[in-house]
């Protein structure tokens, strides 16, 4: 960590030094979270506005910077910058270097429409047949994982981090409470939490998936449900890359791993589940997110499983 991490924050302190101090205060965070802070600072904040003094970091200036990030790198990167800058400038305000946090007055960042494209429900069974028959996906042992995503709507990081201790084959349920992430300098880690608190949930997958999991359990050699072919924790990025190569080969070039999540939301919506029920199944805290982004905690799940079975069976 830079020596500037220990300096007192004053009006003349530049944002690069303030960023170092901010990072030093976050060393106890989860590795992936800390790495996100670090990358945001190193890739965006330090090179673009690192020389600005705290007193020069006005709402207008920081707002222009955020808008540039939106244009050049997208709303996701801009939201990360805003979050980090808010933490940095809050630290400056608490040190009496400025009176108020200027980031609070920056306009909301509008998300770009759509993102991952849901799979037409009529096309999903055919896609899964192609996945099961693809020699390369079977060689990499990715085919079952893709089928799991298609039948549960789980995030790929959640599937990669799933352990057998969280699978109850007798009850036909799966508890999502961990994920796999890659952190700089540490490799791939299994975190004992999900992306959000609402992500921790118990779901009832379709019977076809319970059968698939039962078969995998018989042949399992590690505590992980979907390990690499060497038995190690699977990297979500590498898994997404494997699927990216396969989807064009299979004739579905626009289908990402996140497309399965949106497709599950659509299927559950058409089956008559409420926004709250769908949010619980997908691990969303706010049903409005499910409605706004995905539809075209613990849950009983039987209704969802019944709705998904025709698509993955």
N, C-alpha and C positions, 0 to 999 in steps of 0.2 A: 504494500500500500504506500502511496506517495507520502512524503513528509508533510505535505500540505493538509493531510487528514487531521492533524492535531492543532492547526492554527485557529485563532479566534476569528469568528465571522464578523467582518466590518463592512461598511458601505463600499469601500474600495476593493474588497475581496472579489476576485474574478470567479466566474461560474465554474471554471475548470477546477479551481481549488475547492470551491463549495461542493462540487460533485465528488471529489475525493473524500471529503468529510462525510457526505451523505452515504457513500459506499461503506465507509468504515463503521457507520452506525447500523449497517444491515448485514454484517457478517454472520449473524446467528439465524438468518432466514434460510429457507430450504435452498439447496444448491441451484435448482433450476430458476427459482425466483431471483436469487442474487445474480445469476448469470444473465438473466434478462435485463436487470438494472445495469449491469456492467456493459453489455452490448449496446444498450440504448445510449448510454453516455459516450462510449468510444466511437460508435458509428454515426451518431447524430449530434448530440449536444456539444461535446468537446470540440470537434472540428468546425462546427458552424457558429456557435455562440460562446465558446469557452473563454474568449478574451473579454467578454462583456463584464463590467463591474456589476455587483449586486444592485447598486443604485441605478444602473442603466437598464436593468431588466424590467422594463415596464410592461404592463398588460399589452399595449400596442405592439411593442417589439417582439415579445414572446408569442403573441398571436400570429404575427407575420411568419415567424419561424415555424410554428405548428402548421400553418397553412402550406408552407413550402414542403414540409414533410408529407402532408396529405397528398400533394400533387406528385411528388417524386417517388414516394415509397408506399403510399396507401394509408387508409385510416387506422389500420392496426398499429403500424409504427408510430403514427401521430398520437394515438391514445397512450402508447407506452411512454412517449416523450412527455406528454402532458402530466402523466402520473408521476414520473420521476421529477420533473420540474416542480410540481406542486410540493413534493416532499422536500426538495432542496430549498425552495423559497420559504416554505413553512419553517424550516430550520433557521433561515436568515431572520425571519420575523420574530421567532422566539429568542433570538440573540439580540434583538432590538436594532439590527442593522437596517431594517425597513419597518414601516408601520403596519402594512397589511400584505398578505400574500397576493401578488398580482395575477397568479394563475387562476384564481377563483373566478375572475371576471371574463376569462376567455370563453368564447362561444363554444357550444357543444360541437363535437366532431361528428359529422354525418357519415354513417356507414354506407359503403357502396352496395348497390342492390345485388341480391342473389347469392354470390359465392358459389358453393358447391351446388350442382344441379341434381335434383332428385331423379331417381330412375322411374320411368313409367311402370306402374305396378304390373301391367301385363307383360313387361319385358323381364322382370326380375327372375321368374322361374327359369327362363331360358339362359339368362346370364349365369345363374348358379350351376346349371348343368354344364356349361362351358368351363366354369371354374373347377368343378369336380373332375372333369376329363382332361384338364391341362397338365401335361407331364411336368413342365417346369415348376408350376405352382405346387404340385405334389412333391417334387424333388426338394423344394425349399421348405416344405411343410407349412405353406401359407394358405392352402386351399381351405382347410378347416377354420382358420382364423377369419378369412373373408366371409365364410358362411355364418360364423358367429356374429360378425358385424351386421350382416344382412338380417339376422333374426332377432337382434337385440337393440340395434341402434347405438351400441356402446362406442365410445371414442377409441381410436386405435391404441392410444396409450393405456387405456383401461384394460383392453384385451391383452396387451403385451404384459401387463403387470398382474394378471389374474393368477391366483394360486389355488391349488386343490383344496386347501383348508377353507376356501370361500365358496366351494361348490358342494351343495347338498343334493346328491343324486337321488336319495330316497324321497326327499320332498320335491325334487324337481325345481330347485331354486338356485340362484346365483347371487352372491352378495358382492357388490362393487365397492371397494373401499381403498384401493391402491392404484397407482399407475406407474408406468415406466417412463423415465425421462433421461435425456443426455445432458450432462453438465460439464462445462469446460474443465479439463484437468482431472476429472473424476470418472469419465466414461458413462456407461448406462447404469442408472440407479433405479431401484424400486422404492418409490415413496409410499409411506403408509397413510396416504390421504389422496383424495381426488382433486380435480381442478378447482372445485368449489365445495363448500360444506354440503350443499344439496346433492352433490354427485355421489355421496355415500348412500347406497340404496340396495334393497333386495328385490330382485325381479324374478318373474317366472317366465323362462324362455319357452318357445314352442317345443312340443314333444319331439320333433325331429332333431332339435339341437340337444335335448337331454340325451337322446340316443347317441348322438355324435360324441358328446362329452363322456358318456359311459364307455364307449369304445376306446377313447383316448386314455381314460383312466386305467384301463386294463394294461395298456402298453406304456404307461408313464414311467419315466426313470428319474424325474426331478419333481420338485414341489410346484413347478410352474405348469400351467395348463397349455400354454403355447410357447414353449422355449424355441431357441434356434435348433438347427439340426445337430449342433454340438452340445445341446443341453443348457445353453446359457440364456440369460435374460435377453429378450428380443428388443432391438432398438426400433422405436416407432418410426423414426425417419427412414431407416433402411427398409422397414416393412412397407411403408408408403411408396418408397422407390421401387420395390419389387412389384407392387401392384400397378404402379404407373407404367412399368414396362409391359406388364401382362395385359392391361386393359385395351391397349391398341391392338395387340395381337389377337385378342378375343373379339374385337369389333365393337368395343365400348370405350372409345377414347376420352369421352367427357366424364366418365364415372370415377370420382375420387373415393378414397375411403370414407370421407365425410358425406358423400352422396347417400351411403347406406343409412346414415343417421336421419337424414331428411326423408328418405323413403319410408323408414319405419314410422316417423311422425305422420306422414301422409296416410299410411295404411291404418294407423290407429284412429286418426281423425275420421276416415271414411267408415270405420267400424262403429263409430258412435261414441268413442271415449271422450270424456271432457278434457278441456285444456289442462286442468289440474292433474288428471290421471296421466295424460301424456307427458306432462312436465316431470311428474314423479318417476315415470318409467325411464325417461331420458336423463334424469338427474339435473333438471333445471330448477332453480329456485323460484323464478318468476314465470308464471304461465304465459304472460304477455310475450316473453322472448320466444317461447314455443310457437305461439300464434303468428308473431310477426316474421320470424326467420325460418321456422321449420315446417309449418303446416301450409300447402298449395291449395328421493327419500324412500321410503319403504312403501310398497304397494302390494295389494293382494295379487295383482298380476295375471290371474287366470283369464280375465277378459282380454288382456293384451295378447297373451299367448294364443288364445283361440283365434284372435284376429290375424295373427302373423303366420299361423301354421299353414294355411293354403299357399302362401308365397314361398316358403322355404322347404315345405315337405316334398 
